[in-house]
Amino acid sequence: MPGQKIYGLLQKGLETRYLPAILGSLAFIIMLPALNAGWGPMDDLRHRAKLVEPSGLPKRLRDTGMVPENSGKLRIVLFELHSSVHTDSDNKRLKSYGALPWWTHNDYGASNWRPADSFTHWLDYRLYPNSAVMMHAHNFLWFAAVIFLAAILYRRLMVPAWTAGLAAILYLLDDSNYFPAMWLANRCLLLSLVFGILTLLAHHLWRRHNSLPAAIVAFFCLLGSLLSSEAGIATFGYLFAYALTLDRASRVRRGLSLVPAFLLIVFWRIIYSALGHGAYSSGFVIDPGREPLRFVWAALVRGPILLMAQWSPLPAEMFSFIYRREQINAWVVSVGFLALVFFILLPLLRNNRVARFWFTAMLLSVIPICASLPMNRNLLFVAIGAFGLIAQFVTAMQTKEKWLPKFWLWRAAAWLLLVILLLVHIVLATAARVAQPKVIGFVQSRFESTMQLGPLPGVENQDLVVVNAPNPFSLFYLPPYRAHHHQSLPRALRVLAPGFGLLEITRTDEKTLLLKSESGNLLSYQGRVGSPFVYFYKHFNDAFRDKRFPFEVGEKVVLPRLTVEVIAIDNEGRPREAAFRFDVPLDSRTLKWLQWNWQLNSYTPFTVPAVGQSCKMAGPPR
């Protein structure tokens, strides 16, 4: 029959020994539309400012605190490329310039140590410093290596060969890997995956054939994964799952096999912390080493959302686009869906140890990425286990294994799940991958629009005052963005408040402006409807000061030529009113005033009211 012939050809194709090389080549080819993506408006340009020589940067950019001395030097790049706010001095300099808003906590820090990845970027800037095309091609090679190695890993662990081939194709088609592969600053995750998969392959060789050289290779590959990205710790989840489900040695020897990896991770974390890296006082990233209880709670909340995103077409980012009540509903739905999936997979997990390996590894690799907001781009380690498990489920159903339950309700649910999984991860994933360039381009353009202030002639001698920034987080990247586009940098940047709600603005005297929120607090977004992007921006805004650090009435923030005083707070300790006292009259030519216009979705000039007069500034349309 024609159907059986086509099925036979597909199965034969999935079993060919050349499939890993074919899929690796396809991985490079399907990324070619992103070859001309250029440098992204945020982290790509921030990294670029640290990778070029000081002579290639405008002096004002070096004065902002965003660029370390001796930028471009290998030693600086290895230790500072992935650091946003590394020291108290960085915090003070960035806040003084205004790259960090005035409400940033004094202990705020956000610094990562990824020397292996940093070296590859340093090499880019030594070989082709002005070619974003070559840098993207470099990224695509790492992505191709990820797919190639994942296909080999599946083949090492799964039979029949077509099952491994199916898992590899599902991993290739996953739309979640487009953004990490095209984003230059996210190369760290690709490197971490490459070294992580190599770790698993070497560990498998060691445990199956008692190969000491393989054990040594596994150790150093794990080190490479950790030095590429903190996400590399997920590799240990796979090693633990291997010892629990696949290793055939005694329990003691299986436990001992994990000791080198465990000690390496402990040693890495000690050095990581000793160098001052990590997250502090942030509402965006949780450092598990410093806040273990908060991290455990985040894992309970975010873990089901991330797993739901992996198994369904719903992106994890949607959790940040919806309001709190809807977030609770989404969590309940996710837990219910995952419980149903677990019930259907339970017979497979009972009868197949490799399936148990993929399942356990998938669950464990979710835990590290719960440290930040749920995002699909963080799911690449999780996806390895998930697609291995899905492929084995498809195989069990197709071959009609004897141990499959005969109960009609289970069979109906299992076949329904099978159809849904194939529809989601082949048909919809392919369509989503085709659409990803436009989707990512749209999201980036929305973020970039909140950074486009215009040419602003003469602003290099002025303090630029933005009354209501729609996305204060994006303005952190404003200095390298304007420098890259050959636009003048202001003497300082002053963001008075996010544009999340209705503001009453009163000029109390010649030099003072009083801002009062009429829709919550100055930092909140209270609307039940309105722009989902604004609600998403709020999550980024919370990065600068977590709610665990309230303000006090009378608290002052002293900046060059500006003092901010908190006049009133709400019951959460967030400022409802704040007075901004400048060193010069508000009409001075040394001040440049802008406001965000929600109707035009752009910045427009702001006219300061007369002394004793007030005006109101609307939030996003509803």
C-alpha positions in Angstrom: 0.0 0.0 0.0 1.3 3.6 -0.7 0.9 4.6 2.9 3.0 1.7 4.2 5.6 2.4 1.5 5.8 6.0 2.6 6.0 5.0 6.2 8.8 2.5 5.4 10.8 5.2 3.6 10.4 7.6 6.5 11.5 5.0 9.0 14.5 4.1 6.8 15.4 7.8 6.6 15.2 8.2 10.4 17.5 5.2 10.8 20.3 6.3 8.4 23.6 6.7 10.1 24.1 10.0 8.3 21.1 11.6 10.1 23.1 13.5 12.8 25.2 15.2 10.0 22.1 15.8 7.9 20.2 17.4 10.8 23.3 19.5 11.8 23.6 20.8 8.3 19.9 21.6 8.2 20.2 23.4 11.6 22.7 25.8 10.0 20.6 26.2 6.8 17.3 27.0 8.5 19.0 29.8 10.5 20.2 31.6 7.4 17.2 34.0 7.3 18.7 35.5 10.6 22.1 36.0 9.1 21.4 39.7 8.5 19.8 40.3 11.9 22.6 42.6 12.9 23.4 43.5 16.5 20.4 43.4 18.8 19.4 46.7 20.4 20.2 45.6 24.0 22.7 43.0 25.1 24.4 42.6 21.7 25.3 46.3 21.7 26.2 46.4 25.4 28.6 43.5 24.8 30.0 45.2 21.7 30.9 48.3 23.8 33.0 46.0 26.0 34.6 44.1 23.2 35.9 47.0 21.0 39.1 48.9 21.9 38.6 52.1 23.9 39.6 54.2 20.9 36.6 53.0 19.1 34.2 54.4 21.7 32.9 57.9 22.3 34.3 59.4 25.5 30.9 60.0 26.9 30.0 56.3 26.7 33.1 55.5 28.7 32.0 58.0 31.3 28.6 56.3 31.8 29.9 53.4 33.9 28.8 50.8 31.3 32.3 50.2 29.8 35.2 49.0 32.0 38.6 50.5 31.6 40.7 48.7 29.0 37.7 47.4 27.2 38.5 44.9 24.5 41.4 43.4 26.5 41.1 39.6 26.9 41.3 39.7 30.7 38.6 42.3 31.0 36.3 40.5 28.5 36.7 37.1 30.3 35.6 38.5 33.6 33.3 41.4 32.7 31.5 40.7 29.4 28.4 39.3 31.0 28.3 41.7 34.0 25.7 44.4 34.1 26.2 45.6 37.6 29.2 43.8 39.2 30.2 46.0 42.2 28.9 48.7 44.4 31.0 51.1 42.4 29.2 50.0 39.2 25.9 50.5 40.9 26.8 54.0 42.0 28.2 55.1 38.6 25.3 53.7 36.6 22.8 55.3 38.9 24.6 58.6 38.9 24.5 58.7 35.1 20.9 57.4 35.0 21.3 54.1 33.2 19.9 52.7 36.4 16.8 54.6 37.6 16.7 56.4 40.9 14.6 53.7 42.6 17.3 51.0 42.0 18.3 49.4 45.4 21.8 50.4 46.5 22.7 46.7 46.8 21.4 45.8 43.3 23.7 43.7 41.3 23.5 41.5 38.2 26.7 39.8 37.1 27.4 36.5 35.3 30.8 34.8 34.8 30.9 33.0 31.5 34.6 33.0 30.4 34.3 30.2 27.8 31.5 32.1 25.9 33.2 35.4 26.4 36.4 34.1 24.7 34.4 33.2 21.6 33.1 36.8 21.4 36.6 38.2 22.0 37.8 36.1 19.1 35.0 37.4 16.9 36.1 41.0 17.5 39.7 40.2 16.8 38.9 38.5 13.5 35.9 40.4 12.1 35.0 43.2 14.5 32.5 45.0 12.1 30.8 42.0 10.6 27.6 41.0 12.4 27.0 38.5 9.6 30.1 36.5 10.5 29.2 36.6 14.2 25.8 35.2 13.4 27.3 32.5 11.2 29.5 31.6 14.2 26.4 31.3 16.4 24.8 29.0 13.7 27.8 26.7 13.8 27.3 26.2 17.5 23.6 25.6 17.0 24.4 23.0 14.3 26.8 21.3 16.8 24.0 21.2 19.4 21.6 19.4 16.9 24.4 17.1 15.7 25.3 16.0 19.2 21.7 15.7 20.4 21.1 13.3 17.5 24.1 11.3 18.5 23.0 11.2 22.2 19.6 10.0 21.2 21.1 7.2 19.1 23.4 6.2 22.0 20.5 5.7 24.4 17.5 4.7 22.4 16.4 1.8 20.1 15.1 1.4 17.5 17.2 3.9 15.6 14.1 5.6 14.1 13.0 6.6 17.6 16.2 8.4 18.1 15.8 10.1 14.7 12.3 11.2 15.5 13.5 12.8 18.8 16.3 14.6 17.0 13.9 16.0 14.4 11.5 17.2 17.1 14.4 19.0 18.8 15.4 20.6 15.5 11.9 21.8 14.7 11.3 23.3 18.1 10.6 27.0 17.6 12.1 27.7 21.1 15.6 27.4 19.7 15.3 30.1 17.0 15.8 33.1 19.3 18.8 31.6 21.3 20.5 30.7 18.0 20.0 34.1 16.4 20.8 36.2 19.4 24.5 36.9 19.6 24.5 37.5 23.3 22.8 34.2 24.0 25.6 32.1 22.4 26.5 31.2 25.9 23.5 28.8 26.1 24.5 27.1 22.8 28.0 26.5 24.1 26.7 25.3 27.4 24.5 22.8 25.5 27.4 21.6 23.4 29.6 20.9 26.4 26.7 19.5 28.3 25.8 16.9 25.7 29.5 16.0 25.3 29.5 15.5 29.1 26.6 13.0 28.8 28.2 11.2 25.9 31.5 10.8 27.7 29.8 9.9 30.9 27.8 7.2 29.2 31.0 5.8 27.6 32.7 5.8 31.0 29.9 4.0 32.8 29.2 1.4 30.0 32.8 0.6 29.2 34.7 1.6 32.3 36.8 4.1 30.3 38.9 6.3 32.5 39.8 8.7 29.6 36.1 9.1 29.0 35.6 10.0 32.7 38.3 12.7 32.4 36.7 14.1 29.2 33.3 14.2 30.9 34.8 16.1 33.9 36.3 18.8 31.7 33.3 19.0 29.4 31.1 19.7 32.4 33.5 22.4 33.4 33.2 23.9 29.9 29.4 23.8 30.2 29.5 25.7 33.6 32.0 28.2 32.3 29.8 28.9 29.2 26.6 29.6 31.2 25.0 29.0 34.6 22.5 26.9 32.7 25.2 24.3 32.4 24.2 23.1 35.9 21.3 21.4 34.2 23.9 18.9 32.9 24.2 17.6 36.5 20.4 16.8 36.4 21.1 14.5 33.4 24.0 12.9 35.2 21.9 12.3 38.3 19.1 10.9 36.2 21.6 8.6 34.4 22.8 7.3 37.8 19.3 6.8 39.0 17.9 5.0 35.9 20.5 3.8 33.4 23.7 3.0 35.4 23.8 -0.7 36.0 26.4 -0.6 38.8 25.6 -0.9 42.5 24.0 1.9 44.3 27.2 2.9 46.0 29.2 3.0 42.8 26.4 4.9 41.1 26.5 7.5 43.9 30.3 7.7 43.7 30.1 8.3 40.0 28.4 11.6 40.7 31.0 12.8 43.2 33.5 14.4 40.7 30.7 16.3 39.0 29.2 17.4 42.3 32.5 18.6 43.7 33.3 20.5 40.5 30.0 22.3 40.7 30.6 23.2 44.4 34.1 24.5 43.5 32.8 26.4 40.5 30.1 28.1 42.7 32.7 29.0 45.4 34.9 30.8 42.8 31.8 32.3 41.1 30.7 33.9 44.4 34.3 34.9 45.4 34.6 36.9 42.2 31.5 38.8 43.1 29.2 37.4 40.5 25.5 36.7 41.0 22.2 38.5 41.4 21.4 40.9 44.3 18.2 42.6 45.4 16.6 41.9 42.0 13.0 41.0 41.3 13.9 39.6 37.9 16.6 37.0 38.8 16.9 34.9 41.9 20.3 33.7 43.0 19.7 30.2 44.4 22.9 30.4 46.4 21.9 33.5 48.2 18.1 33.1 48.4 17.4 29.3 48.6 13.9 29.6 50.1 12.8 32.2 47.6 14.2 30.0 44.8 12.3 27.0 46.0 9.1 28.9 45.9 9.9 30.2 42.5 10.5 26.7 41.3 7.1 25.5 42.6 5.4 28.4 40.8 7.4 28.6 37.6 8.2 24.9 37.1 4.7 23.8 35.9 4.5 26.8 33.6 7.8 26.0 32.0 6.9 22.3 31.6 3.5 23.3 30.1 5.3 25.5 27.6 7.6 22.6 26.7 4.7 20.2 26.0 2.1 22.6 24.6 2.1 25.4 22.0 1.6 28.1 24.8 4.8 30.1 25.3 6.1 30.5 28.8 6.4 34.3 28.3 2.6 34.5 28.3 2.8 34.0 32.1 4.4 37.4 32.3 1.8 39.0 30.0 -1.2 38.2 32.1 -2.4 39.5 35.4 -2.1 37.9 38.8 -5.5 36.2 38.9 -5.0 34.8 35.4 -1.5 33.7 36.5 -3.1 31.6 39.3 -5.5 30.1 36.8 -2.7 29.3 34.3 -0.7 27.6 37.1 -3.7 25.4 38.0 -4.4 24.5 34.4 -0.7 23.7 33.9 -0.6 21.4 36.9 -3.8 19.7 35.8 -2.5 19.2 32.3 0.9 17.8 33.5 -0.9 15.4 35.9 -2.9 14.1 33.0 0.2 13.7 30.8 1.9 11.9 33.7 -1.0 9.5 34.1 -0.9 8.6 30.4 2.9 8.2 30.4 3.0 6.2 33.6 2.8 2.7 31.9 5.8 3.7 29.7 7.7 5.0 32.7 7.1 1.8 34.6 8.3 -0.5 31.8 11.1 1.5 30.1 14.2 2.7 32.0 15.3 5.0 29.2 12.0 6.7 29.3 12.4 7.1 33.1 15.8 8.7 32.3 14.4 11.3 30.0 11.5 12.0 32.3 13.7 12.5 35.4 16.3 14.5 33.5 13.5 16.8 32.1 12.2 17.5 35.6 15.6 18.2 37.1 16.7 20.4 34.3 13.7 22.6 34.7 14.8 23.6 38.3 17.8 25.9 37.4 15.8 28.0 34.9 13.2 28.8 37.5 15.7 31.4 38.7 14.4 33.9 36.1 11.1 34.8 34.5 9.6 31.9 32.5 10.9 32.2 28.9 10.9 29.6 26.1 14.5 30.4 25.2 15.6 28.8 28.4 14.0 25.4 27.6 16.7 24.0 25.4 18.2 21.7 28.1 14.6 20.6 29.2 13.7 19.9 25.5 16.4 17.2 25.2 14.7 15.1 27.8 11.1 16.0 26.7 11.6 15.0 23.1 13.4 11.8 24.0 10.4 10.9 26.1 7.9 12.0 23.4 9.7 9.9 20.8 9.6 6.8 23.1 5.9 7.3 23.7 5.2 7.5 20.0 7.2 4.3 19.5 5.4 2.4 22.3 2.0 3.4 20.8 3.0 2.6 17.2 4.5 -0.8 18.0 1.6 -1.6 20.4 3.8 -2.8 23.2 2.2 -5.7 25.2 2.4 -3.8 28.5 0.2 -1.0 27.2 -3.1 -0.8 29.3 -6.1 -2.4 27.6 -8.5 0.0 29.4 -10.4 1.9 26.7 -10.4 5.2 28.5 -6.6 5.2 28.9 -6.2 4.2 25.2 -8.5 6.9 24.0 -6.6 9.5 26.2 -3.2 8.2 25.0 -4.1 8.3 21.3 -5.5 11.8 21.8 -2.3 12.9 23.5 -0.2 11.3 20.7 -2.1 13.3 18.1 -1.8 16.5 20.0 2.0 16.0 20.6 2.6 15.3 16.9 0.4 18.2 15.9 2.1 20.6 18.3 5.7 19.6 17.8 5.7 18.9 14.1 2.9 20.9 12.4 2.6 23.9 14.7 6.3 23.9 15.6 7.2 24.1 11.9 4.7 26.9 11.3 5.9 28.7 14.4 9.5 28.4 13.3 8.7 29.9 9.9 7.0 32.8 11.7 9.7 33.3 14.3 11.7 35.9 12.4 8.7 38.1 12.1 7.6 37.5 15.7 11.0 38.2 17.1 11.4 41.2 14.9 8.1 42.6 16.1 9.0 42.1 19.8 12.4 43.7 19.3 11.0 46.6 17.4 8.6 47.2 20.3 11.5 47.2 22.8 13.6 49.3 20.5 10.8 51.9 20.1 11.1 52.7 23.8 14.8 53.6 23.2 14.4 55.8 20.2 14.6 59.4 21.6 15.4 61.1 18.4 18.6 63.1 17.4 18.3 65.6 20.4 20.8 68.2 19.2 22.9 69.7 22.0 21.9 67.0 24.5 25.6 66.2 25.2 25.5 69.4 27.4 22.1 68.7 29.0 20.6 66.3 31.5 17.9 64.4 29.6 14.7 64.1 31.7 12.2 61.5 30.7 9.0 62.0 32.8 7.3 58.7 32.0 9.4 56.1 30.4 7.2 53.2 29.0 10.0 50.7 29.6 12.7 52.0 32.0 14.5 48.7 31.6 15.3 49.4 28.0 16.9 52.7 28.8 19.6 50.8 30.7 20.9 50.0 27.2 20.4 53.5 25.8 24.1 54.7 26.0 25.6 51.9 23.8 22.5 52.0 21.6 22.9 55.7 20.8 26.7 55.4 20.5 26.3 52.6 18.0 23.9 54.8 15.9 26.2 57.8 16.2 23.8 59.8 18.2 24.8 62.2 21.0 24.7 60.9 24.5 23.2 63.2 27.2 25.3 64.5 30.1 23.0 62.4 32.3 19.7 60.5 32.0 16.9 61.1 34.5 13.8 58.9 34.4 11.3 60.2 36.8 8.7 57.4 36.7 7.6 54.5 34.5 4.7 55.4 32.3 2.5 52.6 33.7 -0.3 54.7 35.1 -2.0 58.1 35.5 0.4 60.7 36.9 -0.3 64.1 38.4 2.6 66.4 37.9 2.9 69.6 40.0 5.6 72.2 40.0 5.9 73.3 43.6 8.7 75.8 43.1 11.2 77.0 40.6 13.4 73.9 40.9 11.0 71.2 42.1 8.6 68.8 40.4 6.2 66.6 42.4 4.9 63.4 40.9 1.9 61.6 42.3 0.4 58.4 41.1 -3.4 58.3 40.7 -3.5 54.6 39.8 -1.6 52.8 42.6 2.1 53.7 43.0 4.7 55.3 40.7 6.1 51.9 39.8 2.9 49.9 39.5 0.5 48.9 36.6 -3.0 48.6 38.0 -5.1 48.2 34.8 -7.2 45.1 34.2 -7.0 45.7 30.5 -4.6 47.6 28.3 -1.3 46.9 26.7 0.1 43.5 27.6 3.5 44.8 26.6 3.3 47.4 29.5 2.5 44.6 31.9 5.5 42.7 30.6 7.7 45.8 30.9 6.7 46.0 34.5 8.3 42.6 35.2 11.6 44.0 33.8 11.2 47.1 35.8 11.0 45.1 39.0 14.5 43.9 38.2 15.9 47.1 39.7 14.3 46.7 43.2 12.5 43.7 44.5 9.4 44.3 46.6 11.2 42.9 49.6 13.0 46.3 49.8 10.4 48.9 50.6 10.9 52.7 50.6 10.4 54.9 53.6 8.7 58.3 53.7 11.4 60.9 53.6 14.0 58.6 52.0 16.3 60.6 49.7 18.2 59.5 46.6 21.0 62.0 45.9 22.2 62.1 42.3 24.4 64.7 40.5 22.3 67.8 40.1 19.1 66.1 41.3 17.7 64.9 44.7 14.7 62.6 44.8 12.6 62.5 48.0 9.9 60.0 48.7 6.9 61.9 50.0 4.3 59.1 50.3 4.3 55.3 50.0 1.6 52.7 49.7 1.0 49.7 51.9 3.7 47.7 50.1 6.3 50.4 50.6 6.3 51.6 47.0 6.4 55.4 46.4 3.1 57.0 45.6 4.5 60.5 45.6 8.1 61.7 45.0 9.6 65.2 44.8 12.4 65.9 42.3 14.6 68.8 43.2 17.0 69.9 40.5 20.0 72.2 41.1 18.8 74.5 38.4 15.4 76.0 37.5 13.3 73.5 35.6 13.2 75.9 32.6 17.0 75.9 32.4 18.5 75.1 29.0 20.7 72.5 30.7 17.6 70.3 31.0 16.0 68.5 28.1 12.5 67.2 28.8 10.7 64.4 27.1 7.5 62.4 27.7 6.1 59.2 26.2 3.0 59.7 24.2 0.9 56.5 24.3 -1.3 57.6 21.3 1.7 58.1 19.1 3.9 55.4 20.7 6.9 57.7 20.6 8.6 60.4 22.7 7.5 64.0 22.4 8.7 67.2 24.2 7.4 67.9 27.6 6.5 71.4 28.7 7.1 72.0 32.4 4.1 73.6 34.1 4.5 77.0 35.7 5.1 77.3 39.5 2.0 76.2 41.4 0.5 74.6 38.3 -0.3 71.0 37.6 -0.9 68.7 34.7 -1.8 65.1 34.2 -0.2 62.5 32.2 -2.2 59.4 31.1 -1.0 55.9 31.2 -1.4 53.3 28.4 -4.8 53.2 26.6 -7.3 50.7 27.9 
